[in-house]
Amino acid sequence: MTFQAALVAAYHTPSLNSFADRPRKAGKPHKVIITAIAGKRVTIAKALCKSHQKWTAATA
């Protein structure tokens, strides 16, 4: 489930798409890139919970 969420997030969120560009250009495998995006999403979610904020595209 997390894999699919990371795929959708990478496609539809410009900040995560640009985050994925660096390892993509370095020739990293697709699964490695998606796993990094999933971890980034967890980090963002934890930061939002800690600061009691809601998600906006400018947050990332």
C-alpha positions in Angstrom: 0.0 0.0 0.0 2.8 2.4 0.8 4.4 1.7 -2.5 1.3 2.7 -4.4 0.9 5.9 -2.3 4.5 6.8 -3.0 4.0 6.3 -6.8 1.0 8.6 -6.8 2.7 11.2 -4.7 5.8 11.2 -6.9 3.6 11.7 -9.9 1.3 14.4 -8.6 3.4 16.3 -6.1 5.9 18.6 -7.8 8.2 18.8 -4.7 8.4 15.0 -4.5 8.9 14.7 -8.2 11.9 17.0 -8.1 13.1 15.1 -5.0 13.0 11.9 -7.2 14.9 13.5 -10.1 18.3 13.4 -8.4 18.5 9.6 -7.8 16.8 9.1 -11.2 19.5 11.0 -12.9 22.1 9.0 -11.0 20.7 5.8 -12.4 19.2 4.4 -9.2 16.6 1.6 -9.6 12.9 2.5 -9.6 12.2 0.7 -6.4 15.0 2.6 -4.6 13.5 5.9 -5.7 10.0 5.0 -4.6 11.3 3.8 -1.3 13.0 7.1 -0.8 9.8 8.9 -1.6 7.9 6.8 0.9 10.4 7.7 3.6 10.2 11.4 2.7 6.4 11.2 3.0 6.7 9.7 6.5 9.1 12.5 7.5 6.7 15.1 6.2 3.8 13.5 8.0 5.7 13.4 11.3 6.7 17.0 10.9 3.1 18.1 10.2 1.8 16.1 13.2 4.5 17.6 15.5 3.7 21.2 14.4 -0.1 20.6 14.3 -0.3 21.9 10.7 -2.3 20.7 7.7 -0.7 19.7 4.4 -0.3 22.2 1.7 1.8 21.9 -1.4 4.1 24.6 -0.2 4.8 22.7 3.1 7.1 20.2 1.4 
